[in-house]
Structure formats: structure tokens, C-alpha cells
């Protein structure tokens, strides 16, 4: 009768990776939902939601569209 040690080694690894990779990622996502004033440490953070994320994606989309538009005549 053989004993399988795979899950015994896998579970601590998954827990370690969760704390070292996923937890900081989720915390930075949470922090990105607020606007902080660094020069006023006692100020209450302002909730901005996903507004800044949408703005960043729109800027990226507009940049890619302008690159496509300006590069099309080169291929014609």
C-alpha cells in the first residue's frame, strides 16, 4: 500500500502563493478604488470607484486606434 504525499506538499505551496501573490494583488486593486492625498495624512480617502481604470483603458484604446489609423496608409 503506497501513501500519496502530493496533496500534502501542494496545499502549503498554494497557501504560500496565495499570501505572496494574490493578497498583494487584491490589496492594490482595493487601493486603486480610492484617491489619497499624501500631503494630508489624516484626510479621508475619496472613493472614485472604477473611474480611473476606465479612463486608463480609454486612453489605451484611443492610442491604439490612432496608431492603426496612421499606419494604414503605409500598407496601402
PyMOL Python script that loads the backbone (N, CA, C, O; Angstrom):
from pymol import cmd

cmd.read_pdbstr("""\
ATOM      1  N   UNK A   1       0.836  -1.172   0.000  1.00  0.00           N
ATOM      2  CA  UNK A   1       0.000   0.000   0.000  1.00  0.00           C
ATOM      3  C   UNK A   1       0.887   1.244   0.000  1.00  0.00           C
ATOM      4  O   UNK A   1       1.708   1.446   0.895  1.00  0.00           O
ATOM      5  N   UNK A   2       0.700   2.061  -1.018  1.00  0.00           N
ATOM      6  CA  UNK A   2       1.523   3.258  -1.157  1.00  0.00           C
ATOM      7  C   UNK A   2       0.785   4.475  -0.607  1.00  0.00           C
ATOM      8  O   UNK A   2      -0.430   4.606  -0.760  1.00  0.00           O
ATOM      9  N   UNK A   3       1.528   5.342   0.023  1.00  0.00           N
ATOM     10  CA  UNK A   3       0.977   6.593   0.554  1.00  0.00           C
ATOM     11  C   UNK A   3       1.288   7.711  -0.441  1.00  0.00           C
ATOM     12  O   UNK A   3       2.423   7.848  -0.898  1.00  0.00           O
ATOM     13  N   UNK A   4       0.272   8.505  -0.769  1.00  0.00           N
ATOM     14  CA  UNK A   4       0.475   9.614  -1.694  1.00  0.00           C
ATOM     15  C   UNK A   4       0.761  10.883  -0.900  1.00  0.00           C
ATOM     16  O   UNK A   4      -0.039  11.291  -0.058  1.00  0.00           O
ATOM     17  N   UNK A   5       1.897  11.499  -1.171  1.00  0.00           N
ATOM     18  CA  UNK A   5       2.301  12.708  -0.473  1.00  0.00           C
ATOM     19  C   UNK A   5       2.026  13.986  -1.281  1.00  0.00           C
ATOM     20  O   UNK A   5       2.269  15.086  -0.785  1.00  0.00           O
ATOM     21  N   UNK A   6       1.536  13.858  -2.483  1.00  0.00           N
ATOM     22  CA  UNK A   6       1.322  15.011  -3.359  1.00  0.00           C
ATOM     23  C   UNK A   6       0.471  16.104  -2.753  1.00  0.00           C
ATOM     24  O   UNK A   6       0.926  17.246  -2.684  1.00  0.00           O
ATOM     25  N   UNK A   7      -0.755  15.812  -2.305  1.00  0.00           N
ATOM     26  CA  UNK A   7      -1.578  16.878  -1.716  1.00  0.00           C
ATOM     27  C   UNK A   7      -0.964  17.501  -0.472  1.00  0.00           C
ATOM     28  O   UNK A   7      -1.188  18.680  -0.198  1.00  0.00           O
ATOM     29  N   UNK A   8      -0.207  16.739   0.274  1.00  0.00           N
ATOM     30  CA  UNK A   8       0.441  17.270   1.473  1.00  0.00           C
ATOM     31  C   UNK A   8       1.480  18.330   1.152  1.00  0.00           C
ATOM     32  O   UNK A   8       1.685  19.257   1.935  1.00  0.00           O
ATOM     33  N   UNK A   9       2.140  18.201   0.003  1.00  0.00           N
ATOM     34  CA  UNK A   9       3.104  19.209  -0.422  1.00  0.00           C
ATOM     35  C   UNK A   9       2.439  20.332  -1.206  1.00  0.00           C
ATOM     36  O   UNK A   9       2.930  21.461  -1.209  1.00  0.00           O
ATOM     37  N   UNK A  10       1.353  20.041  -1.852  1.00  0.00           N
ATOM     38  CA  UNK A  10       0.693  21.021  -2.710  1.00  0.00           C
ATOM     39  C   UNK A  10      -0.077  22.068  -1.915  1.00  0.00           C
ATOM     40  O   UNK A  10      -0.051  23.244  -2.279  1.00  0.00           O
ATOM     41  N   UNK A  11      -0.747  21.687  -0.863  1.00  0.00           N
ATOM     42  CA  UNK A  11      -1.576  22.622  -0.081  1.00  0.00           C
ATOM     43  C   UNK A  11      -0.749  23.742   0.546  1.00  0.00           C
ATOM     44  O   UNK A  11      -1.145  24.900   0.414  1.00  0.00           O
ATOM     45  N   UNK A  12       0.370  23.478   1.218  1.00  0.00           N
ATOM     46  CA  UNK A  12       1.161  24.594   1.749  1.00  0.00           C
ATOM     47  C   UNK A  12       1.705  25.518   0.661  1.00  0.00           C
ATOM     48  O   UNK A  12       1.831  26.725   0.868  1.00  0.00           O
ATOM     49  N   UNK A  13       2.024  24.948  -0.486  1.00  0.00           N
ATOM     50  CA  UNK A  13       2.509  25.765  -1.597  1.00  0.00           C
ATOM     51  C   UNK A  13       1.422  26.704  -2.091  1.00  0.00           C
ATOM     52  O   UNK A  13       1.690  27.879  -2.343  1.00  0.00           O
ATOM     53  N   UNK A  14       0.205  26.210  -2.232  1.00  0.00           N
ATOM     54  CA  UNK A  14      -0.902  27.045  -2.678  1.00  0.00           C
ATOM     55  C   UNK A  14      -1.197  28.139  -1.659  1.00  0.00           C
ATOM     56  O   UNK A  14      -1.479  29.275  -2.041  1.00  0.00           O
ATOM     57  N   UNK A  15      -1.137  27.819  -0.380  1.00  0.00           N
ATOM     58  CA  UNK A  15      -1.361  28.826   0.662  1.00  0.00           C
ATOM     59  C   UNK A  15      -0.257  29.881   0.615  1.00  0.00           C
ATOM     60  O   UNK A  15      -0.545  31.073   0.718  1.00  0.00           O
ATOM     61  N   UNK A  16       0.986  29.468   0.461  1.00  0.00           N
ATOM     62  CA  UNK A  16       2.106  30.409   0.389  1.00  0.00           C
ATOM     63  C   UNK A  16       1.967  31.324  -0.819  1.00  0.00           C
ATOM     64  O   UNK A  16       2.154  32.535  -0.701  1.00  0.00           O
ATOM     65  N   UNK A  17       1.643  30.761  -1.976  1.00  0.00           N
ATOM     66  CA  UNK A  17       1.477  31.584  -3.174  1.00  0.00           C
ATOM     67  C   UNK A  17       0.287  32.528  -3.043  1.00  0.00           C
ATOM     68  O   UNK A  17       0.313  33.641  -3.568  1.00  0.00           O
ATOM     69  N   UNK A  18      -0.748  32.089  -2.349  1.00  0.00           N
ATOM     70  CA  UNK A  18      -1.899  32.958  -2.128  1.00  0.00           C
ATOM     71  C   UNK A  18      -1.542  34.181  -1.318  1.00  0.00           C
ATOM     72  O   UNK A  18      -1.996  35.286  -1.616  1.00  0.00           O
ATOM     73  N   UNK A  19      -0.728  33.988  -0.292  1.00  0.00           N
ATOM     74  CA  UNK A  19      -0.326  35.129   0.546  1.00  0.00           C
ATOM     75  C   UNK A  19       0.698  36.014  -0.141  1.00  0.00           C
ATOM     76  O   UNK A  19       0.670  37.232   0.039  1.00  0.00           O
ATOM     77  N   UNK A  20       1.594  35.442  -0.917  1.00  0.00           N
ATOM     78  CA  UNK A  20       2.663  36.242  -1.516  1.00  0.00           C
ATOM     79  C   UNK A  20       2.306  36.820  -2.872  1.00  0.00           C
ATOM     80  O   UNK A  20       2.958  37.768  -3.310  1.00  0.00           O
ATOM     81  N   UNK A  21       1.310  36.296  -3.549  1.00  0.00           N
ATOM     82  CA  UNK A  21       0.959  36.800  -4.879  1.00  0.00           C
ATOM     83  C   UNK A  21      -0.456  37.370  -4.933  1.00  0.00           C
ATOM     84  O   UNK A  21      -0.644  38.506  -5.370  1.00  0.00           O
ATOM     85  N   UNK A  22      -1.431  36.618  -4.505  1.00  0.00           N
ATOM     86  CA  UNK A  22      -2.819  37.058  -4.649  1.00  0.00           C
ATOM     87  C   UNK A  22      -3.226  38.138  -3.657  1.00  0.00           C
ATOM     88  O   UNK A  22      -3.959  39.059  -4.015  1.00  0.00           O
ATOM     89  N   UNK A  23      -2.767  38.040  -2.432  1.00  0.00           N
ATOM     90  CA  UNK A  23      -3.140  39.015  -1.421  1.00  0.00           C
ATOM     91  C   UNK A  23      -2.649  40.419  -1.782  1.00  0.00           C
ATOM     92  O   UNK A  23      -3.445  41.356  -1.715  1.00  0.00           O
ATOM     93  N   UNK A  24      -1.385  40.616  -2.160  1.00  0.00           N
ATOM     94  CA  UNK A  24      -0.957  41.959  -2.580  1.00  0.00           C
ATOM     95  C   UNK A  24      -1.671  42.452  -3.833  1.00  0.00           C
ATOM     96  O   UNK A  24      -1.941  43.646  -3.966  1.00  0.00           O
ATOM     97  N   UNK A  25      -1.974  41.548  -4.741  1.00  0.00           N
ATOM     98  CA  UNK A  25      -2.694  41.934  -5.946  1.00  0.00           C
ATOM     99  C   UNK A  25      -4.095  42.446  -5.616  1.00  0.00           C
ATOM    100  O   UNK A  25      -4.520  43.477  -6.136  1.00  0.00           O
ATOM    101  N   UNK A  26      -4.794  41.741  -4.772  1.00  0.00           N
ATOM    102  CA  UNK A  26      -6.138  42.171  -4.374  1.00  0.00           C
ATOM    103  C   UNK A  26      -6.097  43.450  -3.552  1.00  0.00           C
ATOM    104  O   UNK A  26      -6.985  44.292  -3.681  1.00  0.00           O
ATOM    105  N   UNK A  27      -5.083  43.607  -2.713  1.00  0.00           N
ATOM    106  CA  UNK A  27      -4.960  44.825  -1.912  1.00  0.00           C
ATOM    107  C   UNK A  27      -4.668  46.036  -2.806  1.00  0.00           C
ATOM    108  O   UNK A  27      -5.215  47.113  -2.569  1.00  0.00           O
ATOM    109  N   UNK A  28      -3.829  45.883  -3.813  1.00  0.00           N
ATOM    110  CA  UNK A  28      -3.553  47.001  -4.719  1.00  0.00           C
ATOM    111  C   UNK A  28      -4.784  47.353  -5.541  1.00  0.00           C
ATOM    112  O   UNK A  28      -5.004  48.524  -5.851  1.00  0.00           O
ATOM    113  N   UNK A  29      -5.587  46.363  -5.897  1.00  0.00           N
ATOM    114  CA  UNK A  29      -6.845  46.645  -6.582  1.00  0.00           C
ATOM    115  C   UNK A  29      -7.784  47.429  -5.674  1.00  0.00           C
ATOM    116  O   UNK A  29      -8.451  48.359  -6.129  1.00  0.00           O
ATOM    117  N   UNK A  30      -7.842  47.066  -4.402  1.00  0.00           N
ATOM    118  CA  UNK A  30      -8.655  47.798  -3.432  1.00  0.00           C
ATOM    119  C   UNK A  30      -8.160  49.240  -3.278  1.00  0.00           C
ATOM    120  O   UNK A  30      -8.965  50.171  -3.240  1.00  0.00           O
ATOM    121  N   UNK A  31      -6.844  49.427  -3.191  1.00  0.00           N
ATOM    122  CA  UNK A  31      -6.287  50.767  -3.040  1.00  0.00           C
ATOM    123  C   UNK A  31      -6.521  51.632  -4.272  1.00  0.00           C
ATOM    124  O   UNK A  31      -6.616  52.854  -4.157  1.00  0.00           O
ATOM    125  N   UNK A  32      -6.616  51.016  -5.447  1.00  0.00           N
ATOM    126  CA  UNK A  32      -6.831  51.790  -6.668  1.00  0.00           C
ATOM    127  C   UNK A  32      -8.247  52.348  -6.761  1.00  0.00           C
ATOM    128  O   UNK A  32      -8.522  53.178  -7.628  1.00  0.00           O
ATOM    129  N   UNK A  33      -9.136  51.917  -5.900  1.00  0.00           N
ATOM    130  CA  UNK A  33     -10.508  52.425  -5.914  1.00  0.00           C
ATOM    131  C   UNK A  33     -10.651  53.731  -5.140  1.00  0.00           C
ATOM    132  O   UNK A  33     -11.729  54.325  -5.137  1.00  0.00           O
ATOM    133  N   UNK A  34      -9.591  54.188  -4.486  1.00  0.00           N
ATOM    134  CA  UNK A  34      -9.643  55.392  -3.663  1.00  0.00           C
ATOM    135  C   UNK A  34      -8.595  56.392  -4.118  1.00  0.00           C
ATOM    136  O   UNK A  34      -7.555  56.024  -4.664  1.00  0.00           O
ATOM    137  N   UNK A  35      -8.891  57.672  -3.881  1.00  0.00           N
ATOM    138  CA  UNK A  35      -7.938  58.735  -4.162  1.00  0.00           C
ATOM    139  C   UNK A  35      -7.400  59.240  -2.820  1.00  0.00           C
ATOM    140  O   UNK A  35      -8.158  59.696  -1.964  1.00  0.00           O
ATOM    141  N   UNK A  36      -6.089  59.149  -2.656  1.00  0.00           N
ATOM    142  CA  UNK A  36      -5.452  59.541  -1.408  1.00  0.00           C
ATOM    143  C   UNK A  36      -4.720  60.861  -1.596  1.00  0.00           C
ATOM    144  O   UNK A  36      -4.208  61.144  -2.679  1.00  0.00           O
ATOM    145  N   UNK A  37      -4.672  61.664  -0.543  1.00  0.00           N
ATOM    146  CA  UNK A  37      -3.881  62.883  -0.546  1.00  0.00           C
ATOM    147  C   UNK A  37      -2.689  62.636   0.371  1.00  0.00           C
ATOM    148  O   UNK A  37      -2.833  62.560   1.591  1.00  0.00           O
ATOM    149  N   UNK A  38      -1.519  62.514  -0.229  1.00  0.00           N
ATOM    150  CA  UNK A  38      -0.339  62.145   0.534  1.00  0.00           C
ATOM    151  C   UNK A  38       0.095  63.276   1.466  1.00  0.00           C
ATOM    152  O   UNK A  38       0.617  63.015   2.550  1.00  0.00           O
ATOM    153  N   UNK A  39      -0.117  64.532   1.056  1.00  0.00           N
ATOM    154  CA  UNK A  39       0.308  65.646   1.895  1.00  0.00           C
ATOM    155  C   UNK A  39      -0.645  65.891   3.063  1.00  0.00           C
ATOM    156  O   UNK A  39      -0.322  66.670   3.959  1.00  0.00           O
ATOM    157  N   UNK A  40      -1.806  65.246   3.074  1.00  0.00           N
ATOM    158  CA  UNK A  40      -2.757  65.337   4.183  1.00  0.00           C
ATOM    159  C   UNK A  40      -3.024  63.930   4.709  1.00  0.00           C
ATOM    160  O   UNK A  40      -3.999  63.295   4.306  1.00  0.00           O
ATOM    161  N   UNK A  41      -2.178  63.439   5.597  1.00  0.00           N
ATOM    162  CA  UNK A  41      -2.303  62.036   6.021  1.00  0.00           C
ATOM    163  C   UNK A  41      -3.582  61.736   6.801  1.00  0.00           C
ATOM    164  O   UNK A  41      -4.010  60.583   6.845  1.00  0.00           O
ATOM    165  N   UNK A  42      -4.202  62.746   7.418  1.00  0.00           N
ATOM    166  CA  UNK A  42      -5.417  62.492   8.193  1.00  0.00           C
ATOM    167  C   UNK A  42      -6.690  62.675   7.374  1.00  0.00           C
ATOM    168  O   UNK A  42      -7.793  62.503   7.892  1.00  0.00           O
ATOM    169  N   UNK A  43      -6.541  63.021   6.107  1.00  0.00           N
ATOM    170  CA  UNK A  43      -7.709  63.216   5.246  1.00  0.00           C
ATOM    171  C   UNK A  43      -8.362  61.876   4.941  1.00  0.00           C
ATOM    172  O   UNK A  43      -7.689  60.849   4.853  1.00  0.00           O
ATOM    173  N   UNK A  44      -9.655  61.898   4.784  1.00  0.00           N
ATOM    174  CA  UNK A  44     -10.407  60.682   4.449  1.00  0.00           C
ATOM    175  C   UNK A  44     -10.255  60.421   2.952  1.00  0.00           C
ATOM    176  O   UNK A  44     -10.482  61.320   2.143  1.00  0.00           O
ATOM    177  N   UNK A  45      -9.875  59.207   2.576  1.00  0.00           N
ATOM    178  CA  UNK A  45      -9.737  58.897   1.150  1.00  0.00           C
ATOM    179  C   UNK A  45     -11.074  59.041   0.422  1.00  0.00           C
ATOM    180  O   UNK A  45     -12.128  58.694   0.955  1.00  0.00           O
ATOM    181  N   UNK A  46     -11.010  59.554  -0.794  1.00  0.00           N
ATOM    182  CA  UNK A  46     -12.205  59.741  -1.611  1.00  0.00           C
ATOM    183  C   UNK A  46     -12.404  58.508  -2.493  1.00  0.00           C
ATOM    184  O   UNK A  46     -11.493  58.087  -3.206  1.00  0.00           O
ATOM    185  N   UNK A  47     -13.602  57.940  -2.434  1.00  0.00           N
ATOM    186  CA  UNK A  47     -13.915  56.768  -3.252  1.00  0.00           C
ATOM    187  C   UNK A  47     -14.160  57.212  -4.685  1.00  0.00           C
ATOM    188  O   UNK A  47     -15.060  58.013  -4.938  1.00  0.00           O
ATOM    189  N   UNK A  48     -13.373  56.704  -5.626  1.00  0.00           N
ATOM    190  CA  UNK A  48     -13.549  57.058  -7.033  1.00  0.00           C
ATOM    191  C   UNK A  48     -14.018  55.867  -7.856  1.00  0.00           C
ATOM    192  O   UNK A  48     -14.339  56.019  -9.035  1.00  0.00           O
ATOM    193  N   UNK A  49     -14.062  54.712  -7.266  1.00  0.00           N
ATOM    194  CA  UNK A  49     -14.571  53.534  -7.961  1.00  0.00           C
ATOM    195  C   UNK A  49     -13.677  53.117  -9.110  1.00  0.00           C
ATOM    196  O   UNK A  49     -12.452  53.210  -9.026  1.00  0.00           O
ATOM    197  N   UNK A  50     -14.284  52.667 -10.157  1.00  0.00           N
ATOM    198  CA  UNK A  50     -13.551  52.175 -11.315  1.00  0.00           C
ATOM    199  C   UNK A  50     -13.313  53.258 -12.358  1.00  0.00           C
ATOM    200  O   UNK A  50     -12.915  52.961 -13.485  1.00  0.00           O
ATOM    201  N   UNK A  51     -13.553  54.506 -11.988  1.00  0.00           N
ATOM    202  CA  UNK A  51     -13.426  55.614 -12.937  1.00  0.00           C
ATOM    203  C   UNK A  51     -12.025  55.702 -13.531  1.00  0.00           C
ATOM    204  O   UNK A  51     -11.884  55.812 -14.749  1.00  0.00           O
ATOM    205  N   UNK A  52     -11.002  55.658 -12.711  1.00  0.00           N
ATOM    206  CA  UNK A  52      -9.635  55.798 -13.199  1.00  0.00           C
ATOM    207  C   UNK A  52      -9.235  54.603 -14.069  1.00  0.00           C
ATOM    208  O   UNK A  52      -8.456  54.757 -15.009  1.00  0.00           O
ATOM    209  N   UNK A  53      -9.751  53.442 -13.768  1.00  0.00           N
ATOM    210  CA  UNK A  53      -9.442  52.260 -14.578  1.00  0.00           C
ATOM    211  C   UNK A  53     -10.064  52.402 -15.964  1.00  0.00           C
ATOM    212  O   UNK A  53      -9.432  52.070 -16.966  1.00  0.00           O
ATOM    213  N   UNK A  54     -11.317  52.899 -16.023  1.00  0.00           N
ATOM    214  CA  UNK A  54     -11.952  53.135 -17.317  1.00  0.00           C
ATOM    215  C   UNK A  54     -11.219  54.208 -18.105  1.00  0.00           C
ATOM    216  O   UNK A  54     -11.063  54.084 -19.320  1.00  0.00           O
ATOM    217  N   UNK A  55     -10.767  55.259 -17.430  1.00  0.00           N
ATOM    218  CA  UNK A  55     -10.031  56.323 -18.108  1.00  0.00           C
ATOM    219  C   UNK A  55      -8.734  55.774 -18.700  1.00  0.00           C
ATOM    220  O   UNK A  55      -8.392  56.088 -19.840  1.00  0.00           O
ATOM    221  N   UNK A  56      -8.023  54.970 -17.948  1.00  0.00           N
ATOM    222  CA  UNK A  56      -6.769  54.384 -18.444  1.00  0.00           C
ATOM    223  C   UNK A  56      -7.018  53.478 -19.653  1.00  0.00           C
ATOM    224  O   UNK A  56      -6.261  53.515 -20.624  1.00  0.00           O
ATOM    225  N   UNK A  57      -8.064  52.675 -19.595  1.00  0.00           N
ATOM    226  CA  UNK A  57      -8.382  51.801 -20.727  1.00  0.00           C
ATOM    227  C   UNK A  57      -8.819  52.608 -21.939  1.00  0.00           C
ATOM    228  O   UNK A  57      -8.480  52.252 -23.067  1.00  0.00           O
ATOM    229  N   UNK A  58      -9.569  53.696 -21.728  1.00  0.00           N
ATOM    230  CA  UNK A  58      -9.995  54.517 -22.860  1.00  0.00           C
ATOM    231  C   UNK A  58      -8.792  55.194 -23.507  1.00  0.00           C
ATOM    232  O   UNK A  58      -8.725  55.285 -24.733  1.00  0.00           O
ATOM    233  N   UNK A  59      -7.846  55.669 -22.712  1.00  0.00           N
ATOM    234  CA  UNK A  59      -6.643  56.277 -23.271  1.00  0.00           C
ATOM    235  C   UNK A  59      -5.874  55.242 -24.083  1.00  0.00           C
ATOM    236  O   UNK A  59      -5.401  55.539 -25.180  1.00  0.00           O
ATOM    237  N   UNK A  60      -5.748  54.034 -23.551  1.00  0.00           N
ATOM    238  CA  UNK A  60      -5.031  52.975 -24.262  1.00  0.00           C
ATOM    239  C   UNK A  60      -5.750  52.607 -25.561  1.00  0.00           C
ATOM    240  O   UNK A  60      -5.099  52.393 -26.583  1.00  0.00           O
ATOM    241  N   UNK A  61      -7.066  52.532 -25.533  1.00  0.00           N
ATOM    242  CA  UNK A  61      -7.840  52.211 -26.732  1.00  0.00           C
ATOM    243  C   UNK A  61      -7.687  53.309 -27.769  1.00  0.00           C
ATOM    244  O   UNK A  61      -7.499  53.022 -28.951  1.00  0.00           O
ATOM    245  N   UNK A  62      -7.765  54.569 -27.339  1.00  0.00           N
ATOM    246  CA  UNK A  62      -7.616  55.682 -28.277  1.00  0.00           C
ATOM    247  C   UNK A  62      -6.222  55.720 -28.876  1.00  0.00           C
ATOM    248  O   UNK A  62      -6.070  56.046 -30.053  1.00  0.00           O
ATOM    249  N   UNK A  63      -5.206  55.396 -28.098  1.00  0.00           N
ATOM    250  CA  UNK A  63      -3.855  55.349 -28.636  1.00  0.00           C
ATOM    251  C   UNK A  63      -3.713  54.250 -29.673  1.00  0.00           C
ATOM    252  O   UNK A  63      -3.081  54.456 -30.710  1.00  0.00           O
ATOM    253  N   UNK A  64      -4.284  53.100 -29.412  1.00  0.00           N
ATOM    254  CA  UNK A  64      -4.169  52.003 -30.374  1.00  0.00           C
ATOM    255  C   UNK A  64      -4.948  52.298 -31.644  1.00  0.00           C
ATOM    256  O   UNK A  64      -4.514  51.931 -32.736  1.00  0.00           O
ATOM    257  N   UNK A  65      -6.098  52.960 -31.512  1.00  0.00           N
ATOM    258  CA  UNK A  65      -6.873  53.318 -32.702  1.00  0.00           C
ATOM    259  C   UNK A  65      -6.115  54.343 -33.532  1.00  0.00           C
ATOM    260  O   UNK A  65      -6.093  54.240 -34.759  1.00  0.00           O
ATOM    261  N   UNK A  66      -5.492  55.329 -32.891  1.00  0.00           N
ATOM    262  CA  UNK A  66      -4.745  56.334 -33.637  1.00  0.00           C
ATOM    263  C   UNK A  66      -3.521  55.717 -34.308  1.00  0.00           C
ATOM    264  O   UNK A  66      -3.152  56.133 -35.407  1.00  0.00           O
ATOM    265  N   UNK A  67      -2.887  54.736 -33.672  1.00  0.00           N
ATOM    266  CA  UNK A  67      -1.752  54.061 -34.306  1.00  0.00           C
ATOM    267  C   UNK A  67      -2.198  53.291 -35.532  1.00  0.00           C
ATOM    268  O   UNK A  67      -1.500  53.282 -36.546  1.00  0.00           O
ATOM    269  N   UNK A  68      -3.344  52.646 -35.454  1.00  0.00           N
ATOM    270  CA  UNK A  68      -3.861  51.893 -36.598  1.00  0.00           C
ATOM    271  C   UNK A  68      -4.232  52.855 -37.725  1.00  0.00           C
ATOM    272  O   UNK A  68      -3.941  52.592 -38.892  1.00  0.00           O
ATOM    273  N   UNK A  69      -4.871  53.962 -37.378  1.00  0.00           N
ATOM    274  CA  UNK A  69      -5.318  54.913 -38.391  1.00  0.00           C
ATOM    275  C   UNK A  69      -4.132  55.526 -39.119  1.00  0.00           C
ATOM    276  O   UNK A  69      -4.179  55.694 -40.337  1.00  0.00           O
ATOM    277  N   UNK A  70      -3.069  55.862 -38.394  1.00  0.00           N
ATOM    278  CA  UNK A  70      -1.917  56.495 -39.024  1.00  0.00           C
ATOM    279  C   UNK A  70      -1.014  55.492 -39.717  1.00  0.00           C
ATOM    280  O   UNK A  70      -0.220  55.882 -40.573  1.00  0.00           O
ATOM    281  N   UNK A  71      -1.105  54.233 -39.382  1.00  0.00           N
ATOM    282  CA  UNK A  71      -0.248  53.249 -40.026  1.00  0.00           C
ATOM    283  C   UNK A  71      -0.909  52.592 -41.236  1.00  0.00           C
ATOM    284  O   UNK A  71      -0.228  51.926 -42.016  1.00  0.00           O
ATOM    285  N   UNK A  72      -2.210  52.762 -41.406  1.00  0.00           N
ATOM    286  CA  UNK A  72      -2.909  52.148 -42.552  1.00  0.00           C
ATOM    287  C   UNK A  72      -2.418  52.669 -43.895  1.00  0.00           C
ATOM    288  O   UNK A  72      -2.216  51.857 -44.798  1.00  0.00           O
ATOM    289  N   UNK A  73      -2.213  53.971 -44.089  1.00  0.00           N
ATOM    290  CA  UNK A  73      -1.752  54.422 -45.411  1.00  0.00           C
ATOM    291  C   UNK A  73      -0.390  53.839 -45.813  1.00  0.00           C
ATOM    292  O   UNK A  73      -0.079  53.767 -47.002  1.00  0.00           O
ATOM    293  N   UNK A  74       0.401  53.434 -44.859  1.00  0.00           N
ATOM    294  CA  UNK A  74       1.690  52.846 -45.191  1.00  0.00           C
ATOM    295  C   UNK A  74       1.547  51.491 -45.874  1.00  0.00           C
ATOM    296  O   UNK A  74       2.400  51.095 -46.669  1.00  0.00           O
ATOM    297  N   UNK A  75       0.486  50.798 -45.564  1.00  0.00           N
ATOM    298  CA  UNK A  75       0.271  49.465 -46.128  1.00  0.00           C
ATOM    299  C   UNK A  75      -0.518  49.491 -47.443  1.00  0.00           C
ATOM    300  O   UNK A  75      -0.573  48.484 -48.149  1.00  0.00           O
ATOM    301  N   UNK A  76      -1.111  50.602 -47.766  1.00  0.00           N
ATOM    302  CA  UNK A  76      -1.931  50.662 -48.992  1.00  0.00           C
ATOM    303  C   UNK A  76      -1.125  50.935 -50.206  1.00  0.00           C
ATOM    304  O   UNK A  76      -1.672  51.014 -51.306  1.00  0.00           O
TER     305      UNK A  76
END
""", "prot")
cmd.dss("prot")
cmd.show_as("cartoon", "prot")
cmd.util.cbc("prot")
cmd.orient("prot")
